[in-house]
């Protein structure tokens, strides 16, 4: 009888830990609203970038991705960012999509420029660099480019001099 009571208590403790973990994951892991201003940027590719992803400057979080939509005219992705009010960026800053490691999640990195003017609420970042596809890079490395053909200079042969 004691064995069944002990197993029941251990089971209840495990269920309590699981419930606590799930509650923490869903409540604490949700992106929080940032008090500040919004910026936008347009990218050709946003592979791996999601709503709620970090927006970072020098590796520090300064905002989050609020939304990602498709522009029906250009078929580019428009990213809306919620920025921290305390962080002001020069108007010639650039945005790029970076991976948090080889297989990590993506985030939006902002690189400050040197202009005197600062971005205001609703402004669009003009200089952007899209996400780099790791799969295509590996494919190019492994299989090479089919377009590359050796020419006479590369092979060491002179087309005019047969002998």
C-alpha positions as CSV (number, residue, x, y, z in Angstrom):
1,X,0.0,0.0,0.0
2,X,2.9,2.4,0.8
3,X,4.4,1.8,-2.6
4,X,1.2,2.9,-4.4
5,X,1.0,6.1,-2.3
6,X,4.6,7.0,-3.0
7,X,4.1,6.4,-6.8
8,X,1.0,8.6,-6.7
9,X,2.8,11.4,-4.9
10,X,5.7,11.2,-7.4
11,X,3.3,11.3,-10.3
12,X,1.5,14.3,-8.9
13,X,4.9,16.1,-8.5
14,X,5.8,15.3,-12.1
15,X,2.5,16.6,-13.4
16,X,2.9,19.8,-11.3
17,X,6.3,20.4,-12.8
18,X,5.0,19.8,-16.3
19,X,2.1,22.2,-15.8
20,X,4.5,24.8,-14.4
21,X,6.8,24.4,-17.4
22,X,3.9,24.8,-19.9
23,X,2.5,27.8,-18.1
24,X,6.0,29.5,-18.1
25,X,6.6,28.6,-21.7
26,X,3.3,30.1,-22.9
27,X,3.2,33.2,-20.7
28,X,6.8,34.1,-20.4
29,X,7.8,33.1,-23.9
30,X,5.2,35.3,-25.6
31,X,6.6,38.5,-27.2
32,X,5.9,41.5,-25.1
33,X,4.8,44.8,-26.6
34,X,7.5,47.4,-26.8
35,X,6.8,51.0,-25.9
36,X,8.3,53.0,-28.7
37,X,8.0,53.5,-32.5
38,X,7.7,51.4,-35.6
39,X,10.0,51.0,-38.6
40,X,9.6,49.0,-41.7
41,X,11.9,47.4,-44.2
42,X,11.5,45.4,-47.4
43,X,13.4,42.2,-48.2
44,X,13.5,39.8,-51.1
45,X,13.7,36.8,-48.7
46,X,12.8,36.5,-45.0
47,X,13.5,32.7,-44.7
48,X,13.3,31.8,-41.0
49,X,12.4,35.2,-39.7
50,X,9.1,35.1,-37.7
51,X,6.8,37.5,-36.0
52,X,8.2,38.1,-32.5
53,X,11.8,37.6,-33.6
54,X,14.4,39.9,-32.1
55,X,15.5,43.1,-33.6
56,X,19.1,43.7,-32.5
57,X,21.8,46.4,-32.6
58,X,25.3,45.2,-31.8
59,X,23.8,41.9,-30.6
60,X,21.5,43.6,-28.0
61,X,17.7,43.4,-28.3
62,X,16.2,46.7,-29.1
63,X,12.8,45.6,-30.5
64,X,10.9,42.8,-32.1
65,X,9.4,41.9,-35.5
66,X,5.7,43.0,-35.3
67,X,4.5,41.6,-38.6
68,X,5.7,40.2,-42.0
69,X,3.5,40.7,-45.0
70,X,3.8,40.2,-48.8
71,X,3.8,43.4,-50.9
72,X,1.4,42.4,-53.8
73,X,3.1,44.8,-56.3
74,X,6.7,43.9,-55.8
75,X,6.3,40.4,-54.3
76,X,8.8,41.3,-51.6
77,X,8.3,40.8,-47.9
78,X,7.6,43.9,-45.8
79,X,8.8,43.6,-42.2
80,X,7.3,45.9,-39.5
81,X,9.4,46.3,-36.4
82,X,8.4,47.6,-32.9
83,X,11.4,49.6,-31.7
84,X,12.4,50.6,-28.1
85,X,11.7,54.4,-27.6
86,X,15.1,54.9,-26.0
87,X,17.0,53.6,-29.2
88,X,17.2,56.2,-32.0
89,X,18.9,55.1,-35.2
90,X,20.5,57.3,-37.9
91,X,18.4,57.6,-41.1
92,X,21.1,55.8,-43.2
93,X,21.1,52.6,-41.0
94,X,20.8,49.2,-42.7
95,X,18.9,46.1,-41.8
96,X,19.9,42.5,-42.5
97,X,18.6,39.1,-41.5
98,X,21.1,37.1,-39.6
99,X,21.2,33.5,-38.3
100,X,21.7,33.0,-34.5
101,X,24.1,30.2,-35.3
102,X,24.5,27.5,-38.0
103,X,21.1,26.0,-37.3
104,X,19.7,28.7,-35.0
105,X,16.8,31.0,-35.4
106,X,16.9,34.2,-37.4
107,X,16.8,37.7,-36.1
108,X,16.9,41.2,-37.7
109,X,20.2,43.0,-37.2
110,X,20.3,46.8,-37.6
111,X,23.6,48.4,-38.4
112,X,23.7,52.1,-37.5
113,X,24.8,54.6,-40.1
114,X,26.4,58.0,-39.6
115,X,23.6,60.4,-40.7
116,X,22.6,63.3,-38.5
117,X,18.9,62.7,-39.0
118,X,17.2,59.9,-37.0
119,X,14.5,57.5,-38.1
120,X,11.0,58.6,-36.9
121,X,7.9,56.5,-36.3
122,X,6.6,55.0,-39.6
123,X,9.9,55.4,-41.5
124,X,11.2,52.7,-43.9
125,X,14.8,51.4,-43.8
126,X,16.1,51.7,-47.4
127,X,19.3,49.5,-47.1
128,X,18.5,45.9,-46.5
129,X,20.1,42.5,-47.0
130,X,17.9,39.4,-47.3
131,X,18.4,36.1,-45.5
132,X,21.0,33.8,-46.9
133,X,19.9,30.3,-47.7
134,X,22.2,27.8,-46.1
135,X,20.8,25.1,-48.3
136,X,21.7,26.9,-51.5
137,X,25.2,27.7,-50.3
138,X,25.8,24.1,-49.4
139,X,24.4,23.0,-52.8
140,X,26.7,25.4,-54.6
141,X,29.7,24.2,-52.6
142,X,28.9,20.4,-53.0
143,X,27.7,20.4,-56.6
144,X,29.5,23.5,-57.9
145,X,28.0,25.8,-60.5
146,X,26.8,24.3,-63.7
147,X,27.6,27.6,-65.5
148,X,31.3,27.4,-65.0
149,X,33.2,26.2,-68.1
150,X,37.0,26.3,-68.3
151,X,38.4,28.6,-70.9
152,X,41.7,28.5,-72.8
153,X,43.5,30.6,-70.2
154,X,42.4,28.3,-67.3
155,X,43.4,25.1,-69.0
156,X,46.8,26.3,-70.1
157,X,46.1,25.7,-73.8
158,X,46.4,28.3,-76.4
159,X,43.7,28.0,-79.1
160,X,45.9,29.7,-81.7
161,X,49.0,27.6,-81.2
162,X,48.1,23.9,-81.8
163,X,51.7,22.6,-81.4
